Amino acid sequence: MKLINKNIDMISWTSKDGAVTPVRFRMDENGEAITVKVDRIIQTEKNKFGGSPTLCFLCSSIIDDIEKIYELTCNCDSQKWLLKKI
């Protein structure tokens, strides 16, 4: 996987017990916005990055007719999402 580290727009679900699930996100690629639906969550991890709690999701989606595996990170304090690797 290639390191990307780009901020993204995210739509996610939060259950009544506080579990966060990414649904789809939008990223800019070559000047145009691309929307990607999260097809499958392979792994979820809780980490700390710079003292802030984060959630890391290893996910899989079909992008341009190719299945790609990527990593999404949510900063729990700021609620900012990051496409970390693809």
C-alpha positions in Angstrom: 0.0 0.0 0.0 1.1 3.5 -0.8 1.1 6.2 1.9 -1.4 9.0 1.0 -2.3 10.9 4.2 -5.2 13.0 2.6 -8.1 14.6 4.5 -11.4 13.3 3.2 -15.1 13.9 3.5 -16.8 10.9 5.3 -20.3 9.6 5.9 -20.3 7.3 8.8 -22.8 5.5 11.2 -22.5 5.7 14.9 -24.5 3.2 16.9 -26.2 3.9 20.2 -23.3 2.2 22.0 -20.8 4.5 20.3 -19.4 2.2 17.6 -18.3 4.1 14.5 -18.7 2.5 11.0 -17.5 4.3 7.8 -20.1 4.1 5.0 -18.6 6.2 2.1 -16.1 8.9 1.5 -15.2 11.5 -1.1 -11.6 12.3 -2.1 -10.1 14.5 -4.8 -8.1 12.8 -7.5 -6.6 14.8 -10.3 -8.9 17.7 -9.6 -12.1 15.8 -9.6 -14.1 14.4 -6.6 -14.5 10.7 -6.4 -17.0 9.0 -4.1 -16.1 5.6 -2.8 -18.5 3.2 -1.0 -16.9 1.2 1.8 -17.8 -2.4 0.7 -16.1 -4.3 3.5 -14.3 -3.5 6.8 -11.5 -6.1 7.2 -10.1 -4.9 10.6 -10.6 -2.2 13.2 -8.0 -0.9 15.6 -8.0 1.7 18.4 -4.7 3.6 18.6 -3.3 6.9 20.0 -1.7 9.3 17.6 0.0 12.3 19.2 -2.0 11.7 22.4 -5.3 11.7 20.6 -7.4 8.5 20.4 -7.9 7.3 16.8 -9.8 4.5 15.1 -8.1 2.8 12.2 -10.1 0.8 9.6 -8.6 -1.5 7.1 -11.2 -1.6 4.3 -11.9 -2.9 0.8 -13.8 -1.4 -2.1 -14.2 -1.7 -5.8 -12.5 1.4 -7.3 -12.3 1.8 -11.1 -13.4 -1.9 -11.5 -10.5 -3.1 -9.3 -10.8 -4.2 -5.7 -8.5 -2.0 -3.6 -7.5 -2.3 0.1 -7.0 0.9 2.0 -6.7 2.3 5.5 -9.0 5.0 6.9 -8.2 6.8 10.2 -10.7 8.8 12.3 -9.3 11.2 15.0 -11.9 10.8 17.8 -11.2 14.2 19.3 -11.5 16.3 16.1 -13.8 13.9 14.1 -11.5 14.4 11.1 -11.0 11.5 8.7 -7.9 10.7 6.8 -7.2 8.3 3.9 -3.9 7.0 5.2 -2.9 4.3 2.7 -4.2 2.8 -0.5 
